[in-house]
Amino acid sequence: MSKVRVAGFSVSLDGFSAGIEQSLQDPLGKRGPDIFQWYFPTRTFRTMVGKEGGTTGVDDRYGAASMQGFGAFILGRNMFGPIRGEWPDDDWKGWWGPNPPYHAPTFVLTHYPREPIVMEGGTTFHFVTEGIEAALEQAKAAAGSLDVKIGGGVSTVRQYLEIGAIDTLHLAVSPVVLGQGEALFAGLDLPALGYSVTKHEAGELATHVTLTKT
């Protein structure tokens, strides 16, 4: 049976999964890249951005798994880009260039309608204005027997946790403190929502923790 998963989601020691003031210059917010230092050196990431080499240890294994087995993705509006409000035009097509890393139907949560965007490599961005449950229903239908990945950002993951829709949550806990940013777990009682830690493993530059909904 297909599952709804979060995978490869970085979080700082003080609980932030994005920095403040996201912009075109700072897609992850200020200091946001600090929590992804475990991922950037891996062979998986370097291959994704067209480079050779990279580490092949525990961090790379989790990094590779974070993009495998998915038949559809769900992204929040902020994860897709820095534009707010009405779409001014059709020019913005995401952070990733003509061939995004998803290679599957990708559903973007937004309050503002927009026609689907067909990209290279099998990615099509669909813009969903009816809310998180409608997006999940569409993503599950598109994924078939494969899993659905809740790709972020922080607000999107929190919303799906709140309704108990996520089956497994893999966090890469980075040994850094951001001080401020977007808090992943603030106000969430994960045990009350049915989540518990089922696996943890130390990587080279992060500790990988998996929570599962019972």
Backbone bond lengths (Angstrom), bond angles and torsions (degrees), N, CA, C in turn:
res aa  C-N    CA-C-N  psi(-1)  N-CA   C-N-CA  omega(-1)  CA-C   N-CA-C  phi
1 M - - - 1.463 - - 1.530 109.49 -
2 S 1.307 115.95 138.17 1.457 119.51 -179.56 1.526 110.60 -69.38
3 K 1.341 115.18 153.26 1.451 121.40 -178.43 1.529 110.29 -124.59
4 V 1.316 113.84 163.70 1.466 120.90 173.11 1.525 106.38 -106.83
5 R 1.333 115.41 121.30 1.462 119.02 -171.51 1.529 111.50 -130.41
6 V 1.325 114.24 150.60 1.458 122.82 162.94 1.516 105.46 -111.20
7 A 1.312 118.08 133.03 1.464 120.15 -176.22 1.523 110.20 -145.45
8 G 1.336 115.60 140.17 1.452 120.52 179.50 1.509 113.08 68.60
9 F 1.339 117.10 30.37 1.457 121.00 -175.60 1.524 108.72 -93.41
10 S 1.306 116.71 115.05 1.458 121.63 -174.07 1.522 111.75 -82.50
11 V 1.322 114.78 144.53 1.464 120.63 177.50 1.524 108.53 -144.91
12 S 1.317 116.25 141.45 1.457 121.30 178.65 1.525 110.61 -80.14
13 L 1.318 116.71 168.80 1.462 120.17 178.31 1.517 112.29 -61.55
14 D 1.333 116.43 -29.54 1.462 118.92 178.92 1.525 112.84 -95.50
15 G 1.335 116.41 16.89 1.454 120.54 165.26 1.513 117.57 90.18
16 F 1.343 118.01 14.77 1.456 120.41 -179.16 1.531 110.98 -103.02
17 S 1.333 115.20 140.18 1.467 120.18 179.60 1.522 112.56 -116.59
18 A 1.318 117.14 9.67 1.465 122.91 172.93 1.519 107.18 -162.79
19 G 1.315 115.63 152.86 1.447 120.10 176.82 1.515 111.42 -85.43
20 I 1.305 115.84 -177.90 1.462 121.21 179.38 1.524 110.21 -86.67
21 E 1.324 115.54 161.02 1.469 123.08 170.12 1.533 112.84 59.10
22 Q 1.334 114.92 55.55 1.461 118.81 173.51 1.523 109.62 -58.84
23 S 1.328 116.50 139.30 1.461 121.55 179.86 1.513 108.63 -156.06
24 L 1.313 115.63 178.06 1.456 120.49 177.58 1.529 110.51 -60.00
25 Q 1.325 116.71 -35.01 1.455 121.46 179.88 1.530 112.09 -80.59
26 D 1.335 116.95 -26.69 1.463 122.22 -178.82 1.527 109.66 -127.67
27 P 1.339 117.96 77.01 1.466 120.32 -175.96 1.527 113.58 -58.91
28 L 1.327 116.98 -30.32 1.460 121.30 -179.41 1.520 112.01 -98.70
29 G 1.317 116.77 9.18 1.449 121.14 -175.16 1.518 110.50 81.88
30 K 1.317 116.11 165.13 1.460 119.86 -179.78 1.524 110.05 -64.61
31 R 1.305 115.69 129.22 1.468 125.49 -177.21 1.524 112.72 69.74
32 G 1.316 117.61 0.36 1.460 120.04 178.99 1.521 114.06 -56.41
33 P 1.349 119.09 -39.95 1.467 119.34 179.67 1.525 114.20 -59.79
34 D 1.327 117.78 -19.73 1.469 120.40 -179.29 1.528 111.74 -56.78
35 I 1.332 116.97 -34.51 1.463 119.41 -175.69 1.525 112.55 -82.20
36 F 1.335 117.13 -4.14 1.463 121.17 179.06 1.523 112.78 -107.94
37 Q 1.333 117.18 12.57 1.458 119.45 -178.66 1.525 112.27 -65.40
38 W 1.312 117.90 -18.96 1.460 121.23 174.69 1.530 111.36 -70.41
39 Y 1.334 116.40 -30.37 1.462 121.86 -172.16 1.526 112.87 -90.82
40 F 1.299 117.44 -39.34 1.466 120.74 -173.68 1.528 114.12 -56.95
41 P 1.355 120.76 -36.16 1.470 118.85 -179.12 1.520 114.55 -79.04
42 T 1.332 119.13 -8.47 1.458 120.90 -172.14 1.526 111.83 -73.12
43 R 1.309 113.44 155.24 1.467 118.84 176.41 1.530 110.55 -61.21
44 T 1.324 116.46 -37.19 1.468 120.61 -179.98 1.518 111.10 -58.09
45 F 1.325 117.37 -49.44 1.462 119.97 -179.04 1.522 111.25 -67.96
46 R 1.318 117.71 -43.68 1.463 120.09 -177.70 1.526 111.22 -63.67
47 T 1.321 116.92 -37.19 1.464 119.88 176.07 1.527 110.62 -65.03
48 M 1.327 116.57 -39.30 1.461 121.60 -179.40 1.522 111.53 -60.39
49 V 1.337 116.70 -35.01 1.468 120.30 -177.63 1.523 112.16 -99.97
50 G 1.344 116.68 15.43 1.452 120.72 173.09 1.513 115.49 80.61
51 K 1.343 117.18 23.86 1.461 120.57 179.43 1.519 110.07 -113.45
52 E 1.328 115.80 160.43 1.457 121.35 179.62 1.521 110.38 -96.90
53 G 1.339 114.19 167.74 1.453 119.95 174.95 1.505 112.46 75.62
54 G 1.329 115.41 -162.36 1.443 121.65 -178.90 1.510 112.50 115.74
55 T 1.315 116.42 161.46 1.455 121.64 -178.65 1.524 111.02 -74.98
56 T 1.336 115.77 154.38 1.468 120.26 -176.10 1.525 111.99 -129.75
57 G 1.316 117.46 27.03 1.454 120.76 -177.56 1.516 113.07 -91.01
58 V 1.323 114.90 -148.27 1.466 122.04 -176.46 1.530 110.98 -61.07
59 D 1.328 116.60 -45.85 1.464 119.40 -179.13 1.524 111.32 -59.34
60 D 1.317 116.98 -40.67 1.466 119.81 179.61 1.528 110.93 -66.77
61 R 1.320 116.69 -37.25 1.471 119.58 179.33 1.524 110.68 -61.88
62 Y 1.333 116.65 -44.11 1.458 119.62 178.01 1.527 111.44 -70.47
63 G 1.325 116.32 -36.38 1.459 119.26 177.72 1.516 112.08 -62.66
64 A 1.329 116.72 -42.12 1.465 120.68 178.50 1.523 110.84 -65.74
65 A 1.338 116.40 -43.42 1.468 120.19 -178.69 1.517 111.95 -65.07
66 S 1.335 116.39 -24.17 1.468 119.20 -176.50 1.524 112.83 -71.41
67 M 1.339 117.07 -8.53 1.463 119.91 177.95 1.531 111.98 -123.62
68 Q 1.325 117.72 13.24 1.464 121.13 -176.55 1.525 111.57 -109.84
69 G 1.326 115.56 144.96 1.456 121.64 173.73 1.515 115.10 83.84
70 F 1.329 116.37 13.46 1.468 119.70 -177.49 1.527 111.13 -105.62
71 G 1.334 114.76 136.02 1.453 120.08 177.17 1.505 113.25 -105.79
72 A 1.352 116.84 -5.25 1.462 121.86 177.85 1.525 108.24 -164.68
73 F 1.324 114.93 157.20 1.460 121.96 -179.00 1.526 109.22 -130.73
74 I 1.341 115.32 152.49 1.457 121.82 172.69 1.523 108.46 -125.13
75 L 1.333 116.17 129.44 1.457 122.41 179.62 1.518 109.86 -126.06
76 G 1.313 115.78 146.64 1.449 120.14 169.35 1.520 110.75 -76.59
77 R 1.314 115.95 163.71 1.468 121.06 179.74 1.531 111.52 -57.19
78 N 1.334 117.14 -42.42 1.458 120.18 -179.11 1.522 112.41 -66.10
79 M 1.329 115.82 -30.84 1.465 119.64 178.12 1.522 110.98 -68.52
80 F 1.315 116.10 -28.98 1.464 120.58 -179.63 1.522 111.70 -78.64
81 G 1.337 117.03 -30.93 1.456 118.15 -178.71 1.512 112.91 175.32
82 P 1.326 117.86 174.18 1.465 122.14 -176.11 1.516 114.72 -88.08
83 I 1.317 118.00 -2.08 1.466 121.12 -175.88 1.523 109.82 -74.27
84 R 1.323 117.15 135.30 1.452 122.39 179.02 1.529 109.84 -115.87
85 G 1.314 116.33 155.46 1.455 120.51 177.01 1.520 112.62 74.76
86 E 1.316 115.11 -154.78 1.462 120.88 179.22 1.528 110.69 -58.99
87 W 1.334 115.90 145.28 1.464 119.38 174.52 1.523 108.28 -70.13
88 P 1.328 119.14 120.31 1.463 119.46 -177.28 1.524 113.21 -70.17
89 D 1.351 115.21 -28.85 1.461 122.19 179.17 1.519 107.22 -166.16
90 D 1.333 116.01 -170.71 1.466 119.99 -178.59 1.517 112.75 -100.75
91 D 1.322 117.76 14.83 1.463 120.04 -173.66 1.526 112.49 -70.28
92 W 1.346 117.73 -41.74 1.462 119.39 -175.51 1.524 110.62 -75.19
93 K 1.345 115.63 124.22 1.458 121.22 -177.53 1.529 111.26 -126.93
94 G 1.343 116.35 26.14 1.461 120.08 178.49 1.513 112.44 103.56
95 W 1.340 113.82 171.69 1.467 120.51 -176.46 1.523 113.56 -78.38
96 W 1.332 118.89 -12.38 1.460 121.06 -156.41 1.523 114.91 -102.98
97 G 1.313 119.24 2.55 1.455 119.92 -177.11 1.514 111.45 82.50
98 P 1.338 117.43 -166.61 1.467 120.32 -172.33 1.524 114.76 -71.27
99 N 1.344 117.44 -17.68 1.470 120.51 -177.27 1.525 109.67 -126.21
100 P 1.329 118.25 81.09 1.470 121.10 -179.00 1.524 111.25 -62.78
101 P 1.333 117.69 161.73 1.468 120.66 -173.42 1.521 115.01 -79.15
102 Y 1.336 118.79 2.16 1.464 119.79 -170.76 1.530 113.17 -83.34
103 H 1.321 117.78 -43.57 1.469 122.26 177.00 1.526 112.64 55.37
104 A 1.324 115.19 37.96 1.467 122.16 -179.59 1.524 107.38 -166.06
105 P 1.329 118.14 165.87 1.466 119.60 175.16 1.527 110.55 -57.18
106 T 1.329 116.20 132.81 1.458 121.87 -175.99 1.522 108.55 -129.19
107 F 1.332 115.93 123.04 1.455 122.04 -171.65 1.533 109.05 -105.29
108 V 1.323 115.93 121.46 1.452 123.02 -175.38 1.526 109.29 -104.49
109 L 1.329 116.62 122.82 1.463 121.48 178.40 1.526 109.81 -76.93
110 T 1.310 116.80 129.25 1.458 121.17 -178.79 1.522 109.67 -157.77
111 H 1.316 116.09 158.80 1.468 120.64 173.18 1.528 111.37 -94.41
112 Y 1.320 116.88 -2.58 1.466 120.54 -171.39 1.528 109.89 -124.03
113 P 1.332 117.88 118.71 1.461 121.35 -176.14 1.526 112.72 -61.16
114 R 1.309 113.89 150.46 1.456 120.83 175.17 1.518 107.87 -159.09
115 E 1.319 116.94 146.03 1.455 121.02 179.19 1.529 110.14 -69.01
116 P 1.346 117.58 149.96 1.466 119.96 177.71 1.530 111.91 -57.62
117 I 1.327 115.19 151.47 1.464 121.70 178.71 1.521 108.11 -118.13
118 V 1.313 117.15 117.47 1.460 121.99 177.46 1.528 108.73 -90.31
119 M 1.329 116.06 121.52 1.454 122.17 -178.08 1.528 110.05 -111.28
120 E 1.310 115.93 174.57 1.456 120.82 176.09 1.528 110.49 -70.10
121 G 1.325 115.93 156.78 1.455 120.87 171.89 1.511 115.57 79.04
122 G 1.329 118.44 8.98 1.463 120.47 176.14 1.514 115.18 97.36
123 T 1.336 118.14 -0.43 1.467 120.62 178.02 1.524 110.18 -84.96
124 T 1.323 116.49 128.35 1.458 121.89 168.25 1.523 107.79 -125.74
125 F 1.324 116.10 124.59 1.470 120.83 177.09 1.519 109.40 -87.56
126 H 1.338 115.47 123.08 1.450 122.40 175.57 1.531 107.69 -111.79
127 F 1.317 117.37 135.51 1.458 121.64 -174.80 1.531 108.99 -105.53
128 V 1.327 115.18 119.07 1.457 121.69 -171.81 1.528 109.49 -109.14
129 T 1.315 116.21 120.99 1.470 120.53 -178.15 1.527 112.38 -105.32
130 E 1.332 118.34 -1.74 1.461 120.65 -173.76 1.526 113.86 -92.75
131 G 1.339 118.37 2.91 1.453 120.56 176.05 1.517 114.14 108.52
132 I 1.349 114.93 176.85 1.458 120.20 -171.24 1.525 112.84 -69.59
133 E 1.328 117.75 -34.58 1.461 119.02 -178.36 1.525 111.08 -71.78
134 A 1.319 116.52 -36.65 1.471 119.43 176.11 1.525 110.54 -65.36
135 A 1.329 116.53 -41.03 1.462 119.62 178.49 1.523 110.81 -62.67
136 L 1.323 116.66 -41.23 1.463 119.96 -179.96 1.519 111.16 -65.80
137 E 1.317 116.96 -40.83 1.463 120.32 178.27 1.529 110.67 -61.03
138 Q 1.331 116.51 -44.38 1.459 120.28 179.14 1.529 111.46 -66.31
139 A 1.333 116.30 -40.19 1.462 120.08 -179.27 1.523 111.24 -65.86
140 K 1.335 117.29 -41.57 1.462 120.15 178.43 1.526 111.13 -62.87
141 A 1.319 116.36 -40.26 1.464 119.80 178.67 1.525 110.73 -64.12
142 A 1.330 116.54 -39.87 1.464 120.59 -179.52 1.519 111.93 -72.01
143 A 1.350 117.35 -32.82 1.465 121.27 -175.51 1.516 112.95 -76.06
144 G 1.323 117.98 -24.22 1.453 120.17 -177.67 1.515 111.78 62.83
145 S 1.330 117.56 -124.42 1.462 121.88 -179.19 1.525 113.20 -82.73
146 L 1.329 117.11 -7.95 1.461 120.77 179.11 1.525 110.60 -85.68
147 D 1.322 115.76 170.45 1.458 120.73 -177.57 1.521 111.67 -83.49
148 V 1.327 114.99 162.42 1.463 122.85 172.89 1.523 107.86 -106.59
149 K 1.323 116.70 131.29 1.459 120.39 177.17 1.520 110.46 -103.99
150 I 1.336 115.30 126.89 1.457 120.75 169.48 1.525 106.01 -85.05
151 G 1.306 116.83 103.68 1.452 120.99 -168.84 1.516 114.76 -84.34
152 G 1.313 118.63 -10.54 1.464 120.03 -177.76 1.512 110.45 116.16
153 G 1.311 117.39 -176.77 1.452 125.43 0.45 1.518 113.80 -80.68
154 V 1.329 114.33 -152.69 1.450 121.84 -171.38 1.532 111.40 -58.92
155 S 1.300 118.34 -49.21 1.461 121.62 -178.10 1.517 111.83 -59.08
156 T 1.326 116.40 -39.65 1.467 120.85 -179.52 1.518 110.89 -66.09
157 V 1.334 117.60 -46.19 1.464 120.67 178.13 1.527 110.04 -60.72
158 R 1.320 117.40 -43.62 1.462 121.08 -179.53 1.539 111.35 -60.96
159 Q 1.317 116.23 -41.57 1.465 119.15 -178.97 1.524 111.46 -64.01
160 Y 1.328 116.94 -40.53 1.466 119.12 179.50 1.527 111.67 -73.55
161 L 1.337 117.80 -31.19 1.462 119.67 172.96 1.528 110.75 -64.04
162 E 1.310 115.95 -41.96 1.470 120.43 -176.61 1.527 112.52 -60.44
163 I 1.329 117.00 -31.59 1.462 119.07 178.95 1.529 111.77 -97.31
164 G 1.338 116.82 6.45 1.463 121.00 176.52 1.509 114.62 68.35
165 A 1.318 116.97 26.56 1.462 120.13 -174.62 1.524 113.48 -85.82
166 I 1.323 117.61 -15.46 1.464 121.40 -176.45 1.525 109.08 -89.68
167 D 1.337 116.36 127.52 1.467 121.13 -179.94 1.521 111.67 -82.82
168 T 1.337 117.72 -45.04 1.456 121.36 178.12 1.521 109.88 -136.78
169 L 1.331 113.93 146.55 1.463 121.09 -176.97 1.529 107.85 -131.93
170 H 1.343 116.17 109.93 1.470 119.98 176.53 1.522 109.10 -98.95
171 L 1.333 115.34 120.26 1.454 122.12 178.69 1.520 109.86 -110.14
172 A 1.318 115.88 136.53 1.455 121.81 170.22 1.520 106.52 -101.49
173 V 1.326 116.00 103.38 1.462 121.34 -175.66 1.530 108.19 -85.90
174 S 1.319 115.73 111.51 1.461 121.44 -175.61 1.524 110.46 -91.89
175 P 1.332 118.17 140.89 1.468 121.37 -177.65 1.524 112.29 -80.25
176 V 1.317 115.46 58.38 1.472 121.33 177.78 1.529 107.78 -137.70
177 V 1.330 115.67 158.77 1.468 120.68 172.89 1.526 107.96 -120.40
178 L 1.321 115.84 133.05 1.462 120.81 179.70 1.525 112.54 -94.82
179 G 1.321 117.24 -26.47 1.457 120.15 179.52 1.509 113.65 84.28
180 Q 1.317 116.38 -40.26 1.454 121.93 176.93 1.520 108.88 -155.85
181 G 1.309 115.18 162.22 1.465 120.05 -177.33 1.515 109.55 150.56
182 E 1.320 116.11 -152.03 1.461 121.70 179.00 1.521 108.95 -97.30
183 A 1.332 116.00 111.71 1.463 121.97 -176.58 1.529 110.57 -77.61
184 L 1.329 115.67 128.90 1.459 119.56 -176.33 1.526 112.61 -76.27
185 F 1.334 117.70 -41.65 1.462 119.77 -169.59 1.524 114.73 -112.41
186 A 1.326 118.05 4.99 1.462 120.17 -176.66 1.533 110.62 -56.79
187 G 1.334 116.48 123.55 1.460 121.24 177.05 1.516 115.10 80.03
188 L 1.330 117.94 0.20 1.461 120.85 179.55 1.526 109.79 -98.93
189 D 1.322 117.23 130.51 1.456 122.59 174.21 1.524 107.10 -100.97
190 L 1.314 116.83 90.81 1.459 120.63 -173.21 1.534 113.02 -62.80
191 P 1.342 119.75 -43.38 1.473 117.97 176.20 1.527 112.77 -58.93
192 A 1.327 116.39 -39.18 1.466 119.43 179.27 1.527 111.25 -66.17
193 L 1.331 116.09 -28.73 1.461 120.81 177.79 1.532 112.06 -83.17
194 G 1.340 116.55 -4.32 1.462 120.77 175.60 1.510 115.22 100.34
195 Y 1.340 117.79 11.90 1.463 120.41 -176.03 1.519 111.43 -102.65
196 S 1.336 115.52 140.80 1.459 121.64 174.75 1.523 108.95 -144.96
197 V 1.322 115.44 158.30 1.468 120.92 179.26 1.520 108.97 -76.05
198 T 1.324 115.97 124.98 1.463 120.61 -179.27 1.526 112.85 -114.56
199 K 1.345 116.92 -9.83 1.466 119.15 179.88 1.517 108.59 -162.22
200 H 1.324 116.03 143.73 1.463 119.72 170.33 1.526 108.56 -148.86
201 E 1.305 115.32 143.87 1.465 121.13 -175.61 1.519 109.03 -150.74
202 A 1.313 115.72 132.67 1.457 120.49 178.66 1.522 110.29 -80.10
203 G 1.319 115.80 127.09 1.451 121.16 172.68 1.510 110.29 -100.16
204 E 1.333 115.99 -169.99 1.454 119.92 -178.34 1.534 111.66 -70.58
205 L 1.340 117.26 -39.18 1.457 121.10 -174.40 1.519 113.06 -130.34
206 A 1.324 117.67 6.98 1.469 121.94 177.22 1.518 108.86 -156.80
207 T 1.327 115.77 160.70 1.455 121.67 171.49 1.517 107.93 -104.07
208 H 1.317 115.95 128.63 1.464 120.97 -174.56 1.529 109.18 -99.69
209 V 1.328 114.82 119.81 1.460 122.02 -175.14 1.522 108.84 -121.26
210 T 1.332 116.30 129.26 1.464 120.81 177.80 1.522 109.64 -113.33
211 L 1.332 114.76 127.24 1.467 121.15 173.61 1.516 108.41 -108.88
212 T 1.317 115.71 141.74 1.462 121.46 -177.31 1.518 109.14 -126.71
213 K 1.317 116.11 141.05 1.471 121.00 177.28 1.523 108.91 -86.49
214 T 1.304 115.65 126.39 1.450 120.07 -179.38 1.518 111.25 -86.76
